[in-house]
Amino acid sequence: RRSRRRFGGILQTCALLDVDLAHGRGELGTLRGATLVRPWSNILRNLRKIGLASAGLELVRELIPAREPDSGVFDTVVAFLDRLDGAASAEEALLFAFEVRLLGLAGFAPGLLACGRCGKRPADGQAALFDPSAGGIVCRACGGGSVQLSARIRAALVQATSDRWLQAISSLDAAEQVAVSEVVAEFTSHRLRRR
């Protein structure tokens, strides 16, 4: 607030900066210098891309504690913004893959490999019942879940928790991507305890 320096247009949204920041006792710090490392200017030319980037960055703010650097989270955010910037159109499926990956990095990945109650594993290529409030799949013997995940959707979600998260949703068709978006949105709402 008290800085007399002028940083021009460098302090914009959707840009990677190298900053010299002095932290005080409160929440606000003093910005001493800033250098633009990478602009994601294509995001800023498309309102839908701006919305997706904002939603992704809001999730980072909600899940990751302030002033606790995490190179895995940082690299994931940069990869998300790189892919969104280079995409021909706003890919909403990219946001959901990013959400699942980020939840996994924060320790909140959905349980997709075995029943969260008894530990029984569904066979490869088998559909499973998912309970967003329970945080994973639940077999029929344990009461099942409210959402049926096809084998392809479950495999894509499992892949989204890994380092190959960028490729996770690309193999799904439009209807499957909508199904994934609904599952991830409900799961994330339960984890954050808000819509």
Secondary structure, 3 states (H helix, E strand, C coil): CCCCCCCHHHCCCCEEEEEEEEECCCCCEEEEEEEEEEECCCHHHCHHHHHHHHHHHHHHHHHCCCCCCCHHHHHHHHHHHHHHHHCCCCCHHHHHHHHHHHHHHCCCCCECCCCCCCCCCCCCCCCEEEECCCCEECCHHHCCCCEEECHHHHHHHHHHCCCCHHHCCCCCCHHHHHHHHHHHHHHHHHHHCCC
